[in-house]
Amino acid sequence: MNIIAFVAHPDDEVNCAGLLHKNFLEGGRNFVICFTGNKKRAAEFKKSCDIIGARGVVLGIPEFEIKQAQKLHKNLIETIRDFKPDIAVLQANDYHPDHKAVFQISLNALEFASHGKNGWLTKKILELETSAMITYPDIILDVTEEHSIKFRALEAHKTQVEGKSFGNYYFDYIEHKGRLRGSMIGAKYGEAYKLHTQTIKGNFYPHFCGCNKACDIIK
Ligand SMILES: [Zn+2]
């Protein structure tokens, strides 16, 4: 599968590292676009992506100024159409203004990427889970095999995990969140997502099967 992920900050990608690494091991392609990050944090992000098995790109937009990324709308559409994702993972639409902005800009780009005869409709859109947990997840993926990769990816973000006054909060949190989500599906570790569907607003969308049989309903 082709999976594209849109995240606000270097280290947010750790929240979907189980899914991405699973896809990598299965021969799939992962592409993570991170909206913010100075030179140092961009280098940490790239290292993390190498560990996960993803291509990582940092747009370098300043934190709390993500709205500037709206000017990249056309580039994001082209990127989506070129990459042809089966799944898009979006930044959580949680409390953080950068997260909310990336969620909305990415969702808009996926919508407009799907329009017209050259459109690409991404069939599954997932919202990842940050420290603001999803109340009712739609999907919990068993990431027991991939869990250790999350720690290794997190370790790459030295500026975030070393010398912080709150000690090993991030590692603790990833561990306990993974265990909790795992316990909900009878696995050791899990990764939770909220599912979004792209609704039809007009006649902008190509008919992507065309078989005109009842199975069209699930494609
Ligand atoms: Zn973040």
Boltz pocket constraint, residues with backbone or C-beta under 6 A from the ligand:
constraints:
  - pocket:
      binder: B
      contacts: [[A, 8], [A, 9], [A, 12], [A, 96], [A, 99]]
      max_distance: 6.0
